[in-house]
Amino acid sequence: CPFLFIPNINMFSRQFIYIVVLSAGALLQSDAFSIGTPGIARATVKSVKSVRMARPAKLGLRMFDPVAQATRDAIEMAEPELLVKPELRNQESILSYPAFEIDFESAAELPFAMDPQSSPKTMFLNLKDEAEPLAKNRLLAVQLKKHILQRSNMGDAISSLLASKLSTPDLPEEGLFELFQTTMIKNPLLVSHMVQDLLWMREIDPATSSYLHPFLNFKGFHAVQTQRIAHALWTSQSSDEADKMIALTLQSRAAELFGVDAHPGAVLRHGIMLDHATGVVIGETATIGHHCYILHGVTLGATGKSGAFDRHPKIGNRVKIGAGAMVLGNIQVEDDAVLGASSVVTVPIGSGETVVGINRVLGSKEKAESSAKGHNMLTWMYQI
């Protein structure tokens, strides 16, 4: 093009003239005149790609420039789907790895078979019902389709979600998905426990108004599911050193990503909520019973004394632990106990007891006085 050799013409003008000329050439070789604006848009895309590939250094093109932005705006008006990544233009291609079919109800000896809401099938239908209207939103569509709407069951859905979150260049998403998939097929109670987690969160947390929100967004929920998968790898009879290293790697990734450092040796029963979750530490020989509510900054740790392998707390069922509490040593915290925020517990705690401060167990008289002064016992606000 002779215009490109005119002296005293600035770089932007050269870019613009070059793209116009290439666009005209592409149009002459295409069906743009017969198919209308979309054809022009495609031809323009072709010419822009030619510029970027053929002369990026010579023309000094940058990631964002006026001509490219104008081209993008024209394409968006003419045919918006051209702006979507090719692998996301149809629903089928969103599934980058295969789904798996399994009837978790019949595969596991479910302890909650009498409650229809505890069924993984029912929970998965609930998630799909909540996700479908939201999938119309452009920003939400990809994750909802990828992790829920195009999945076949709860195990498939959580495997997809966790693989997407935990993957790194060194931990490929497809490999993680296959690992989680295989682990859940071998251990179907993992799915049952996950359903109980969601039901418990909906019951105990006023901020949880749906099942979809915690499933997609609660890092405490994601951390618990990751730990249970790691635990299955850690304790499997067929596990080898590689399985144990993978379990420890999942622990490390969960600590980096979710802020929860839970050893794969710990035992986490069903119906557990780590609310906010940041800074939670769970030691190797710790146990957490079912339907427990644990806030951020909680440590279930050891005392630092050497020589004992079983060195972490055993938390009973329906226990509530306030933010920043530390429970140290191989001690028993029995069912229905309440450990106040920032409390330090190094002695066994009986059933239904309430602890505040350092190993201070409130008696019935103190509880009654606190209640009479208008404190809500569920908030762990006491006169000390």
C-alpha positions as CSV (number, residue, x, y, z in Angstrom):
1,C,0.0,0.0,0.0
2,P,1.7,3.3,-1.1
3,F,0.0,5.2,1.8
4,L,2.2,3.4,4.2
5,F,5.3,5.0,2.7
6,I,4.1,8.7,3.0
7,P,6.5,10.6,5.1
8,N,5.4,12.4,8.3
9,I,2.5,10.1,8.9
10,N,2.1,9.0,12.5
11,M,2.1,5.4,13.7
12,F,-1.7,5.3,14.5
13,S,-2.5,6.4,10.9
14,R,-0.3,3.7,9.5
15,Q,-2.1,1.1,11.7
16,F,-5.5,2.3,10.6
17,I,-4.7,2.4,6.9
18,Y,-3.1,-1.0,7.0
19,I,-6.1,-2.6,8.7
20,V,-8.5,-0.9,6.3
21,V,-6.6,-2.2,3.3
22,L,-6.4,-5.8,4.7
23,S,-10.1,-5.6,5.6
24,A,-11.0,-4.7,2.0
25,G,-8.9,-7.5,0.7
26,A,-10.5,-10.0,3.1
27,L,-13.9,-8.8,2.1
28,L,-13.2,-9.4,-1.6
29,Q,-12.3,-13.0,-0.8
30,S,-15.3,-13.7,1.5
31,D,-19.1,-13.9,1.2
32,A,-19.5,-10.8,3.3
33,F,-21.5,-8.9,0.6
34,S,-24.0,-11.8,0.4
35,I,-24.4,-12.6,4.1
36,G,-24.4,-9.0,5.5
37,T,-22.9,-7.5,8.6
38,P,-21.8,-10.8,10.3
39,G,-19.7,-11.6,7.3
40,I,-18.1,-8.1,7.5
41,A,-17.3,-8.7,11.2
42,R,-15.7,-12.0,10.4
43,A,-13.6,-10.5,7.6
44,T,-12.6,-7.7,9.9
45,V,-11.5,-10.2,12.5
46,K,-9.5,-12.0,9.9
47,S,-7.8,-8.8,8.9
48,V,-7.0,-7.8,12.5
49,K,-5.5,-11.2,13.1
50,S,-3.4,-10.8,10.0
51,V,-2.1,-7.5,11.2
52,R,-1.3,-8.9,14.7
53,M,0.4,-12.0,13.3
54,A,2.2,-10.5,10.3
55,R,3.5,-7.2,11.6
56,P,3.1,-6.8,15.4
57,A,6.6,-5.5,16.0
58,K,6.8,-3.3,13.0
59,L,3.4,-1.7,13.6
60,G,3.8,-1.4,17.3
61,L,0.4,-2.9,18.1
62,R,-0.6,-3.2,21.8
63,M,-3.1,-5.3,23.6
64,F,-5.6,-2.5,23.6
65,D,-5.7,0.2,20.8
66,P,-8.5,2.3,19.4
67,V,-8.8,0.4,16.1
68,A,-9.0,-3.0,17.9
69,Q,-11.6,-1.6,20.3
70,A,-13.7,-0.2,17.5
71,T,-13.5,-3.6,15.7
72,R,-14.5,-5.4,18.9
73,D,-17.5,-3.1,19.4
74,A,-18.6,-3.7,15.8
75,I,-18.4,-7.4,16.3
76,E,-20.3,-7.3,19.6
77,M,-23.2,-5.5,17.8
78,A,-23.1,-7.7,14.8
79,E,-22.6,-11.2,16.3
80,P,-21.7,-11.2,20.1
81,E,-20.9,-15.0,20.2
82,L,-17.8,-14.3,18.1
83,L,-16.3,-12.7,21.3
84,V,-16.7,-15.9,23.3
85,K,-13.8,-18.2,23.4
86,P,-14.2,-20.9,20.8
87,E,-14.2,-23.7,23.5
88,L,-17.1,-22.0,25.2
89,R,-19.4,-21.3,22.2
90,N,-21.5,-24.4,22.8
91,Q,-22.5,-26.1,25.9
92,E,-21.0,-29.5,25.0
93,S,-17.5,-28.1,24.8
94,I,-17.7,-26.6,28.4
95,L,-17.2,-30.2,29.7
96,S,-13.5,-30.5,29.3
97,Y,-13.6,-33.9,30.9
98,P,-16.2,-36.7,31.1
99,A,-19.1,-36.9,33.5
100,F,-19.6,-40.1,35.5
101,E,-22.8,-41.9,36.3
102,I,-23.3,-43.5,39.8
103,D,-26.3,-44.0,42.0
104,F,-24.9,-42.7,45.3
105,E,-28.1,-43.7,47.1
106,S,-27.7,-47.4,46.4
107,A,-23.9,-47.4,46.4
108,A,-23.6,-46.2,50.0
109,E,-25.1,-47.3,53.3
110,L,-26.7,-43.9,53.9
111,P,-27.5,-43.1,57.5
112,F,-30.2,-40.7,56.5
113,A,-32.2,-42.7,54.0
114,M,-35.5,-41.9,55.8
115,D,-35.1,-38.2,55.0
116,P,-35.9,-37.3,51.4
117,Q,-34.0,-34.0,51.7
118,S,-30.8,-35.9,52.6
119,S,-30.8,-37.7,49.2
120,P,-27.9,-36.6,46.9
121,K,-30.4,-36.8,44.0
122,T,-32.8,-34.3,45.8
123,M,-29.9,-32.0,46.6
124,F,-28.6,-32.0,43.1
125,L,-32.1,-31.2,41.7
126,N,-32.2,-28.3,44.2
127,L,-28.9,-27.0,42.9
128,K,-30.0,-27.2,39.3
129,D,-33.3,-25.5,40.1
130,E,-31.5,-22.6,41.7
131,A,-28.8,-22.4,39.0
132,E,-31.0,-22.4,35.9
133,P,-32.5,-18.9,36.2
134,L,-29.0,-17.5,37.1
135,A,-27.4,-19.1,34.1
136,K,-28.9,-16.4,31.9
137,N,-26.4,-13.9,33.4
138,R,-23.3,-13.7,31.2
139,L,-20.9,-13.7,34.1
140,L,-22.4,-16.6,35.9
141,A,-23.3,-18.8,32.9
142,V,-19.9,-20.6,32.4
143,Q,-19.4,-21.8,36.0
144,L,-23.1,-22.8,36.5
145,K,-23.1,-24.8,33.3
146,K,-19.7,-26.3,33.8
147,H,-20.1,-27.3,37.4
148,I,-23.9,-27.9,37.8
149,L,-26.2,-27.7,34.8
150,Q,-24.2,-30.0,32.6
151,R,-23.4,-32.5,35.4
152,S,-25.3,-35.6,36.2
153,N,-25.0,-35.9,40.0
154,M,-23.6,-34.4,43.2
155,G,-20.3,-36.2,43.0
156,D,-19.7,-35.1,39.5
157,A,-20.6,-31.5,40.4
158,I,-18.3,-31.2,43.4
159,S,-15.4,-33.0,41.6
160,S,-15.7,-30.4,38.8
161,L,-15.8,-27.4,41.1
162,L,-12.9,-28.5,43.3
163,A,-10.8,-29.5,40.4
164,S,-11.3,-26.0,38.8
165,K,-10.4,-24.3,42.1
166,L,-7.5,-26.4,43.2
167,S,-5.8,-26.8,39.8
168,T,-2.4,-25.1,39.1
169,P,0.0,-25.5,36.2
170,D,1.6,-28.3,38.1
171,L,-1.8,-29.9,39.2
172,P,-3.8,-30.0,36.0
173,E,-7.6,-29.7,36.3
174,E,-8.4,-32.8,34.3
175,G,-6.1,-35.0,36.4
176,L,-7.6,-33.6,39.7
177,F,-11.2,-34.2,38.4
178,E,-10.3,-37.9,37.6
179,L,-8.8,-38.3,41.0
180,F,-11.8,-36.8,42.8
181,Q,-14.2,-38.8,40.6
182,T,-12.5,-42.1,41.3
183,T,-12.2,-41.4,45.0
184,M,-15.9,-40.6,45.3
185,I,-16.9,-43.7,43.4
186,K,-14.9,-45.8,45.9
187,N,-16.1,-43.8,48.9
188,P,-19.8,-42.8,48.1
189,L,-20.3,-41.6,51.7
190,L,-18.3,-38.6,50.8
191,V,-21.2,-37.4,48.8
192,S,-23.7,-38.1,51.6
193,H,-21.6,-36.2,54.1
194,M,-21.4,-33.3,51.6
195,V,-25.2,-33.2,51.4
196,Q,-25.5,-33.1,55.1
197,D,-23.0,-30.2,55.2
198,L,-25.3,-28.2,52.9
199,L,-28.4,-29.0,54.9
200,W,-26.7,-28.0,58.1
201,M,-25.4,-24.7,56.7
202,R,-28.9,-23.9,55.5
203,E,-30.3,-24.6,59.0
204,I,-27.7,-22.9,61.2
205,D,-26.5,-19.9,59.2
206,P,-28.8,-17.0,58.8
207,A,-26.7,-15.8,55.8
208,T,-27.3,-19.0,53.9
209,S,-30.6,-18.6,52.0
210,S,-30.0,-21.2,49.3
211,Y,-27.9,-24.3,48.7
212,L,-26.2,-22.9,45.6
213,H,-24.5,-20.0,47.4
214,P,-22.5,-22.2,49.9
215,F,-21.9,-24.8,47.2
216,L,-20.2,-22.3,44.9
217,N,-18.8,-19.7,47.3
218,F,-18.2,-21.0,50.8
219,K,-14.5,-21.7,51.2
220,G,-15.1,-23.5,54.4
221,F,-17.4,-25.9,52.6
222,H,-14.8,-26.4,49.8
223,A,-12.0,-27.0,52.4
224,V,-14.1,-29.7,54.2
225,Q,-14.8,-31.6,51.0
226,T,-11.1,-31.4,50.0
227,Q,-10.0,-32.7,53.4
228,R,-12.4,-35.6,53.2
229,I,-11.1,-36.6,49.8
230,A,-7.5,-36.3,51.1
231,H,-8.5,-38.4,54.1
232,A,-9.9,-41.1,51.9
233,L,-6.5,-41.2,50.0
234,W,-4.5,-41.1,53.3
235,T,-6.4,-44.0,54.9
236,S,-7.1,-46.2,52.0
237,Q,-5.9,-49.8,52.4
238,S,-4.5,-49.7,48.9
239,S,-2.8,-46.3,49.3
240,D,0.9,-46.0,48.7
241,E,3.5,-43.3,49.2
242,A,2.2,-41.5,46.1
243,D,-1.4,-41.4,47.5
244,K,-0.2,-40.0,50.8
245,M,1.9,-37.3,49.0
246,I,-1.2,-36.4,46.9
247,A,-3.2,-36.1,50.1
248,L,-0.6,-33.8,51.6
249,T,-0.5,-31.8,48.4
250,L,-4.3,-31.3,48.6
251,Q,-3.8,-30.2,52.2
252,S,-1.2,-27.6,51.1
253,R,-3.4,-26.3,48.2
254,A,-6.4,-26.0,50.5
255,A,-4.4,-24.1,53.0
256,E,-3.1,-21.7,50.3
257,L,-6.5,-21.3,48.6
258,F,-9.1,-21.6,51.4
259,G,-7.1,-20.6,54.5
260,V,-7.9,-23.9,56.2
261,D,-5.0,-26.2,57.2
262,A,-6.6,-29.6,57.9
263,H,-4.3,-32.6,58.0
264,P,-5.6,-35.5,55.9
265,G,-5.4,-37.8,58.9
266,A,-8.1,-35.9,60.8
267,V,-11.6,-37.4,60.8
268,L,-14.5,-35.0,59.8
269,R,-18.0,-36.4,60.2
270,H,-21.1,-35.2,58.4
271,G,-22.9,-31.9,58.8
272,I,-19.9,-29.7,59.5
273,M,-19.8,-25.9,58.9
274,L,-16.5,-23.9,59.0
275,D,-18.0,-20.4,59.0
276,H,-15.7,-17.9,57.3
277,A,-13.0,-20.5,57.8
278,T,-9.9,-18.3,57.5
279,G,-7.2,-19.5,59.9
280,V,-8.7,-22.8,60.9
281,V,-6.1,-25.5,61.8
282,I,-7.1,-29.1,62.4
283,G,-4.3,-31.5,63.5
284,E,-3.6,-35.0,62.3
285,T,-5.3,-37.0,65.0
286,A,-8.2,-34.6,65.6
287,T,-11.8,-35.8,65.2
288,I,-14.9,-33.6,64.6
289,G,-18.3,-35.1,65.2
290,H,-21.5,-34.5,63.2
291,H,-23.4,-31.2,63.1
292,C,-20.6,-29.0,64.5
293,Y,-20.4,-25.3,63.9
294,I,-16.8,-23.8,63.9
295,L,-15.9,-20.2,63.3
296,H,-12.7,-18.7,61.9
297,G,-9.4,-18.8,63.6
298,V,-10.1,-22.0,65.5
299,T,-7.1,-24.3,66.3
300,L,-7.5,-28.0,67.1
301,G,-3.9,-28.6,67.9
302,A,-1.4,-30.3,70.1
303,T,0.3,-29.1,73.3
304,G,3.8,-29.3,71.9
305,K,4.8,-32.3,74.1
306,S,6.8,-34.9,72.2
307,G,6.4,-38.6,72.4
308,A,2.6,-39.1,71.8
309,F,1.2,-39.7,68.3
310,D,-2.5,-39.2,69.4
311,R,-2.1,-35.6,70.4
312,H,-5.1,-33.7,69.1
313,P,-8.7,-33.0,70.5
314,K,-11.7,-35.2,69.9
315,I,-14.7,-32.9,69.3
316,G,-18.2,-34.5,69.9
317,N,-21.4,-34.0,68.1
318,R,-23.3,-30.7,67.9
319,V,-20.4,-28.7,69.4
320,K,-20.1,-25.0,68.7
321,I,-16.7,-23.4,68.7
322,G,-16.3,-19.6,68.7
323,A,-13.9,-17.5,66.7
324,G,-10.2,-17.7,67.8
325,A,-10.7,-20.6,70.2
326,M,-7.8,-23.0,70.8
327,V,-8.4,-26.6,71.9
328,L,-5.1,-28.2,72.6
329,G,-4.1,-31.8,73.4
330,N,-5.7,-35.2,73.3
331,I,-8.8,-34.2,75.2
332,Q,-12.4,-35.0,74.8
333,V,-15.0,-32.2,74.2
334,E,-18.3,-34.0,74.6
335,D,-21.6,-33.6,72.7
336,D,-23.4,-30.2,72.8
337,A,-20.6,-28.3,74.4
338,V,-20.0,-24.6,73.6
339,L,-16.5,-23.1,73.5
340,G,-16.6,-19.3,73.6
341,A,-14.7,-17.0,71.3
342,S,-11.0,-16.8,72.1
343,S,-11.2,-19.5,74.8
344,V,-8.3,-21.7,75.5
345,V,-9.2,-25.3,76.4
346,T,-6.7,-27.8,77.6
347,V,-8.9,-30.0,79.8
348,P,-11.8,-32.4,79.0
349,I,-15.2,-30.7,78.6
350,G,-18.4,-32.5,79.6
351,S,-21.6,-32.8,77.6
352,G,-23.5,-29.5,77.3
353,E,-20.9,-27.5,79.2
354,T,-19.9,-24.0,78.2
355,V,-16.3,-22.8,78.3
356,V,-15.0,-19.2,78.3
357,G,-11.6,-17.7,78.9
358,I,-9.0,-20.2,79.9
359,N,-10.6,-23.5,80.9
360,R,-13.4,-21.7,82.7
361,V,-16.6,-23.8,82.7
362,L,-19.7,-21.8,83.3
363,G,-22.1,-23.3,85.9
364,S,-25.8,-23.4,85.6
365,K,-26.1,-20.3,87.9
366,E,-23.8,-18.2,85.7
367,K,-25.7,-19.3,82.6
368,A,-29.0,-18.3,84.2
369,E,-27.6,-14.9,85.3
370,S,-26.2,-14.2,81.8
371,S,-29.6,-15.2,80.2
372,A,-31.5,-13.0,82.7
373,K,-29.4,-10.0,81.7
374,G,-30.5,-10.4,78.1
375,H,-27.6,-12.2,76.5
376,N,-28.4,-14.6,73.8
377,M,-26.6,-17.8,74.7
378,L,-26.1,-18.7,71.1
379,T,-23.8,-15.7,70.6
380,W,-21.4,-16.7,73.4
381,M,-21.8,-13.3,75.1
382,Y,-21.3,-13.8,78.8
383,Q,-20.5,-11.7,81.9
384,I,-17.1,-13.0,83.1
